[in-house]
Amino acid sequence: MARIIYGGRARLLTQSQQMWYNPLGDLDPSLIHAWQAITGDGRTIPDYATSLIDIAAGTQPLLDTPPVVTAPGWDAVNGWAVSNGLAGQKCLRFGFGLEDGDACFVRLSGAADALFYVSIGGNVVGVGALVISARFTAAGQHTFQHGNTPRVSAAPNVVSGVMAIVGQQGYLSGAPSGGALTPWAPGVLPTDCGVGGLLFPATASWQVGCLAHQIQLVAYYHAALAPSLTLAHIAAISARMAALAP
């Protein structure tokens, strides 16, 4: 255990409180879903099945059930090898609905400079989406969307790194990136979210063109917890995610 001091009092942090998804130890793990596909941070990932376990709240394993067609490849160094398209999806999904004002972090690698590079995506057809994309439509850009208007883009294209959406702001490597995102309209949040693809829950299908890459870590913070994610938390989570290795 480690010791941390709040208000002049020292307290011990349990292992779960010190994990990469809660590096400052002051967030409620029951409001976090975290998935770790690579060995590191004191945790060994011996097989694909272990990589799907929710290591925070413990209530929501990642799913490779329909509409996912094919489970992604996996190894303990590179994580999930995802790709997407109607010819054969290799993706995962959260298996639960998203919330307005929530937060999501992803660590990715192996991204090529190609069109429509989605790492996290949940879509309500014709209404809005949550999307974290290394590249969307323009060379040299990455994009975010968490609401009902077009995506916000910013330079550079991301080949590897940690991207996040917290509330209505996108982040790259722990720092704000791009402009503010438009909030959701009431009652139109996605009922699921793809890992390595853009899921259309309304039609139980996947968007064509989400290209092959690797994902090592994903963390989701419920809206009740997201206001507690200060810039210090975002920077610390991003740094721990970036540094995690066997």
C-alpha angles and dihedrals in degrees: 000000000000129000124234128178124223122175092350093306124109120218134177121246120220119227091258091054091054097049122121092262091055106028096156091050097226102102125096106247091205088071094050131079112196130177125191120194098176134059114256146090090065094306126109118209105200099173147005094266091057091051090063095058118113100235096187115046089007092215106101124049116191111260133224093184125116133336079039105084101191131019114241123252115258144195132167094246103044101025124210117004101213133182133160143205140107091275093068127333119216102186146113133225138214096231095216139078123266126238135224109254095019126134135230132187128190134182114206140171141178096051116162122207094259139127122282104007105179122180099169123018141160120168139191102204112251093352115068148307150208107232133168107185132174087209134358119171109335131060115252097022142106123201145210133193130178107158146017105311133070121294122275112236131199138169139294123047106240116231093171136348145085121306127180146175116211113180105313100340132085122220135199119195090347097306128103113266127190128351131307118296121232115249123246122266111242116278100009104097119133115266091215141008133221126229105211095007147043110263121208100204093181091063099024091236141114131241116251118240106039098139133217119282140130129261121197106173138018128181128182123193119197118237092252089063101036095083087062091060101099124182087265090056093046092050093046095048092047093048093049091048092050093048099045111119138138 
